[in-house]
Amino acid sequence: MAETAAILNPCKTVLLPDRYAGCGLADMATAQQVNEIKKKNPELKVVSYINSSAEVKAVTDICCTSANAVDVVNSLNSEMVLFVPDRNLGSYVAEKSGKMIQLWDGYCYVHEQISIDDLIILKKEHPKAAIIVHPECPAPVRHLADFIGSTSQMSQFVKNSFHQEFIVGTEDNFIHRLKTDNHDKMFYPVHTLCEGMNAISLEKVKRSLETMEYKIRVPERIHAKAKIALDKMLKVL
């Protein structure tokens, strides 16, 4: 995400407060691996999720977020799509778009470890709660949910919903945002945390601003190609 911010804002400084605060999902795909599949299947249109490296974005046709993934895939003039790197989000897009999508064998461990049993137990404890989950969750979990969407879409759903209680199937810290925006509603986490996200602290942000470390720099040859895929995505928005 820091690389994406730097690519889209070349005249601005982008800092990462902890140089080791990476993304396990992004690490599951490399540009070399994607290129090898493209060589074998030149007809494939490759869609890279925003949670991928700049190198991977540079060898794909278009990027997407969890909020616009379906629209991005539907915008492609092709029935054969390779979705990189999240297999769960890819399968969700396949369900919604009806297109044949080749799924990369990658996943977000934060969402992968959410189980049906987790949701059933919480539902028994809070029978009036609506279940909302992120599309990065496995299909069985998604199919049990009352609503599936990105964090921004979940926020909007909660705001407009008549429900007063929600079981939230995504990274637990998202509940803080929901509580801030909806003081009168109750939220129940599924107890799943992202190590990379939680590596960032207020103290590290302060230190980063004071020392101007660590600056994100994307090599020009990668920057230019990745920006093409990102610009194509922004045209779909």
C-alpha positions in Angstrom: 0.0 0.0 0.0 2.9 2.4 0.8 4.3 1.6 -2.7 1.0 2.3 -4.3 0.8 5.7 -2.5 4.3 6.5 -3.7 3.5 5.5 -7.3 0.3 7.6 -7.4 2.0 10.6 -5.7 5.5 10.9 -7.2 6.0 14.4 -6.0 5.3 13.5 -2.3 7.2 11.7 0.4 5.7 8.5 1.6 7.0 7.0 4.8 6.6 3.6 6.3 7.0 3.9 10.1 8.2 0.2 10.5 10.3 -1.1 7.6 9.2 -4.7 8.5 5.5 -4.0 8.5 4.7 -5.9 5.4 1.8 -7.9 4.0 1.8 -11.7 4.1 -0.7 -11.8 1.2 1.4 -9.6 -1.0 4.4 -11.9 -0.3 2.6 -14.8 -1.8 3.1 -13.7 -5.4 6.1 -12.6 -7.4 6.5 -10.9 -10.7 8.5 -13.8 -12.0 5.7 -16.3 -11.1 3.1 -14.1 -12.8 5.2 -13.8 -15.9 5.7 -17.5 -16.2 1.9 -18.0 -16.2 1.4 -15.2 -18.8 3.9 -16.9 -21.1 1.9 -20.1 -21.0 -1.4 -18.4 -21.3 -1.0 -15.2 -23.3 -4.8 -14.7 -23.6 -5.2 -14.2 -19.9 -6.0 -10.8 -18.5 -4.2 -10.4 -15.2 -5.8 -8.5 -12.3 -3.6 -7.7 -9.4 -5.2 -6.9 -6.0 -4.0 -3.7 -4.4 -2.4 -5.9 -1.7 0.4 -6.9 -4.0 4.0 -5.7 -4.6 4.8 -2.9 -7.1 6.7 -5.5 -9.1 3.6 -7.7 -9.5 1.5 -4.7 -10.4 4.0 -3.8 -13.1 3.4 -7.1 -14.9 -0.4 -7.1 -14.7 -3.1 -5.6 -16.9 -5.1 -3.7 -14.2 -5.3 -3.4 -10.4 -8.3 -3.5 -8.1 -9.3 -3.0 -4.5 -11.8 -5.2 -2.6 -14.4 -2.5 -3.2 -14.1 -2.3 -7.0 -12.8 -5.8 -7.8 -16.0 -7.0 -9.4 -16.4 -3.8 -11.5 -12.7 -4.0 -12.6 -13.1 -7.6 -13.8 -16.4 -6.8 -15.5 -14.6 -4.0 -17.4 -12.2 -6.4 -19.1 -12.9 -7.6 -22.6 -12.0 -11.1 -21.7 -13.6 -14.2 -20.2 -10.3 -15.5 -19.0 -8.9 -13.7 -16.0 -6.0 -14.5 -13.7 -6.6 -12.9 -10.2 -3.5 -12.3 -8.1 -2.9 -13.0 -5.3 -6.0 -13.6 -3.1 -7.9 -16.8 -4.0 -10.8 -15.9 -1.7 -11.4 -12.5 -3.1 -10.9 -14.0 -6.6 -13.6 -16.6 -5.9 -16.0 -13.9 -4.7 -15.4 -11.9 -7.9 -16.0 -15.1 -9.9 -19.4 -15.6 -8.1 -20.4 -12.0 -8.8 -19.1 -11.6 -12.3 -19.9 -15.0 -13.7 -16.4 -15.0 -15.4 -13.9 -17.8 -15.5 -11.2 -16.7 -13.1 -8.0 -18.5 -12.5 -7.2 -18.2 -8.9 -3.8 -17.7 -7.4 -3.1 -19.9 -4.4 -2.6 -17.0 -2.0 -4.6 -15.7 0.9 -4.8 -13.2 3.7 -4.2 -15.2 6.9 -6.2 -12.7 8.9 -9.3 -13.6 7.0 -8.4 -17.2 6.2 -8.4 -18.1 9.8 -12.0 -17.0 10.3 -14.1 -20.1 10.4 -17.8 -21.0 10.2 -17.6 -22.2 13.8 -16.4 -18.8 14.9 -19.4 -17.2 13.4 -21.9 -19.8 14.7 -20.6 -19.5 18.2 -20.9 -15.7 18.1 -24.3 -15.9 16.5 -25.5 -18.1 19.3 -24.2 -15.6 21.8 -25.7 -12.6 19.9 -28.7 -13.9 17.9 -29.8 -10.4 16.9 -26.5 -9.5 15.4 -26.0 -9.3 11.6 -22.9 -11.0 10.3 -20.7 -8.8 8.1 -17.5 -10.1 6.5 -14.8 -9.1 4.1 -14.6 -10.8 0.7 -11.1 -12.0 1.5 -12.8 -14.6 3.8 -13.2 -18.2 2.6 -16.4 -18.9 0.6 -18.1 -20.9 3.4 -17.7 -17.9 5.7 -19.0 -15.5 3.1 -22.0 -17.7 2.4 -23.0 -17.5 6.0 -22.9 -13.7 6.1 -25.7 -11.2 5.9 -23.4 -8.7 4.1 -20.1 -9.0 2.2 -18.0 -6.0 1.5 -14.8 -4.0 1.8 -14.2 -2.1 5.0 -15.6 1.1 3.4 -18.7 -0.9 2.2 -19.1 -2.5 5.7 -19.0 1.0 7.3 -21.7 2.2 5.0 -23.8 -0.9 5.6 -23.6 -0.5 9.3 -24.5 3.2 9.2 -27.6 2.5 7.1 -28.6 -0.8 8.8 -31.6 -1.2 11.1 -29.5 -3.8 13.0 -28.0 -2.6 16.3 -25.5 -5.4 16.7 -22.9 -6.8 14.3 -20.5 -9.7 14.2 -17.5 -8.3 12.2 -15.5 -10.7 10.1 -12.3 -8.8 9.4 -9.3 -7.5 11.3 -10.4 -6.8 14.8 -9.1 -3.2 15.0 -11.7 -2.2 12.3 -14.2 -2.3 15.1 -12.7 0.9 16.6 -13.7 2.8 13.5 -17.1 1.3 13.5 -17.6 2.2 17.2 -16.4 5.8 16.5 -18.9 6.2 13.7 -21.8 4.4 15.4 -21.9 5.1 19.1 -25.3 3.5 19.6 -24.4 0.1 18.0 -22.6 -3.0 19.3 -19.8 -4.9 17.5 -18.4 -8.3 18.2 -14.9 -9.2 16.8 -13.9 -12.7 15.5 -10.5 -12.4 17.2 -8.1 -12.1 14.2 -5.2 -9.7 14.0 -2.8 -8.6 11.3 0.9 -8.6 12.5 1.9 -6.1 9.8 -0.8 -3.6 10.7 -0.2 -3.9 14.4 3.5 -3.3 13.9 2.7 0.4 13.3 2.3 2.3 16.6 1.7 6.0 17.3 5.3 6.2 18.7 6.7 4.8 15.5 4.6 7.3 13.4 6.0 10.1 15.5 9.6 8.9 15.1 9.1 8.4 11.4 8.0 12.0 11.0 10.9 13.3 13.0 13.6 11.3 11.2 11.8 11.0 7.8 12.3 7.3 7.8 11.6 5.0 6.1 11.1 6.6 2.7 9.4 4.4 0.1 11.2 4.4 -3.2 10.0 2.5 -6.3 12.5 2.0 -9.1 11.5 4.0 -12.2 11.2 1.0 -14.5 8.7 -0.6 -12.0 7.0 2.7 -11.1 6.1 3.5 -14.7 4.6 0.0 -15.5 2.8 -0.3 -12.2 1.2 3.1 -12.6 -0.4 2.0 -15.9 -2.2 -0.8 -14.1 -3.2 1.6 -11.3 -4.4 4.3 -13.7 -6.6 1.8 -15.5 -8.2 0.8 -12.2 -8.9 4.5 -11.3 -10.7 4.9 -14.6 -13.1 2.2 -13.6 -14.0 4.0 -10.3 
